[in-house]
Amino acid sequence: MTLRFDVWLKEQQSRQDEIGELARIPSMSGPESTPSRRVVDEHHNWVDIVIKMVDARHIPVFNDAWQEFLSAKQAAQGASD
């Protein structure tokens, strides 16, 4: 199973840093998934959510969180191989 950002972010809610703060924002619960034949660009969907937020200071925090998520996703995929 591939790690998804919404699952990873929810696990970060107890952190006492900016990523934890971002994870606790209700609008960061994730994009609604709709069935599609197209490949879903998870990053693009999340960027849309972050851009719609009023507070622009969350953009660099999201970028940091996304990089941590990619590292965790890569580690999880390496462990399952």
Secondary structure as a PSIPRED ss2 file (coil, helix, strand):
# PSIPRED VFORMAT (PSIPRED V4.0)

   1 M C   1.000  0.000  0.000
   2 T C   1.000  0.000  0.000
   3 L C   1.000  0.000  0.000
   4 R C   1.000  0.000  0.000
   5 F H   0.000  1.000  0.000
   6 D H   0.000  1.000  0.000
   7 V H   0.000  1.000  0.000
   8 W H   0.000  1.000  0.000
   9 L H   0.000  1.000  0.000
  10 K H   0.000  1.000  0.000
  11 E H   0.000  1.000  0.000
  12 Q C   1.000  0.000  0.000
  13 Q C   1.000  0.000  0.000
  14 S C   1.000  0.000  0.000
  15 R C   1.000  0.000  0.000
  16 Q C   1.000  0.000  0.000
  17 D C   1.000  0.000  0.000
  18 E H   0.000  1.000  0.000
  19 I H   0.000  1.000  0.000
  20 G H   0.000  1.000  0.000
  21 E H   0.000  1.000  0.000
  22 L H   0.000  1.000  0.000
  23 A H   0.000  1.000  0.000
  24 R C   1.000  0.000  0.000
  25 I C   1.000  0.000  0.000
  26 P H   0.000  1.000  0.000
  27 S H   0.000  1.000  0.000
  28 M H   0.000  1.000  0.000
  29 S H   0.000  1.000  0.000
  30 G C   1.000  0.000  0.000
  31 P C   1.000  0.000  0.000
  32 E C   1.000  0.000  0.000
  33 S C   1.000  0.000  0.000
  34 T C   1.000  0.000  0.000
  35 P C   1.000  0.000  0.000
  36 S C   1.000  0.000  0.000
  37 R C   1.000  0.000  0.000
  38 R C   1.000  0.000  0.000
  39 V C   1.000  0.000  0.000
  40 V C   1.000  0.000  0.000
  41 D C   1.000  0.000  0.000
  42 E H   0.000  1.000  0.000
  43 H H   0.000  1.000  0.000
  44 H H   0.000  1.000  0.000
  45 N H   0.000  1.000  0.000
  46 W H   0.000  1.000  0.000
  47 V H   0.000  1.000  0.000
  48 D H   0.000  1.000  0.000
  49 I H   0.000  1.000  0.000
  50 V H   0.000  1.000  0.000
  51 I H   0.000  1.000  0.000
  52 K H   0.000  1.000  0.000
  53 M C   1.000  0.000  0.000
  54 V C   1.000  0.000  0.000
  55 D C   1.000  0.000  0.000
  56 A C   1.000  0.000  0.000
  57 R C   1.000  0.000  0.000
  58 H H   0.000  1.000  0.000
  59 I H   0.000  1.000  0.000
  60 P H   0.000  1.000  0.000
  61 V H   0.000  1.000  0.000
  62 F H   0.000  1.000  0.000
  63 N H   0.000  1.000  0.000
  64 D H   0.000  1.000  0.000
  65 A H   0.000  1.000  0.000
  66 W H   0.000  1.000  0.000
  67 Q H   0.000  1.000  0.000
  68 E H   0.000  1.000  0.000
  69 F H   0.000  1.000  0.000
  70 L H   0.000  1.000  0.000
  71 S H   0.000  1.000  0.000
  72 A H   0.000  1.000  0.000
  73 K H   0.000  1.000  0.000
  74 Q H   0.000  1.000  0.000
  75 A H   0.000  1.000  0.000
  76 A H   0.000  1.000  0.000
  77 Q H   0.000  1.000  0.000
  78 G H   0.000  1.000  0.000
  79 A H   0.000  1.000  0.000
  80 S H   0.000  1.000  0.000
  81 D C   1.000  0.000  0.000
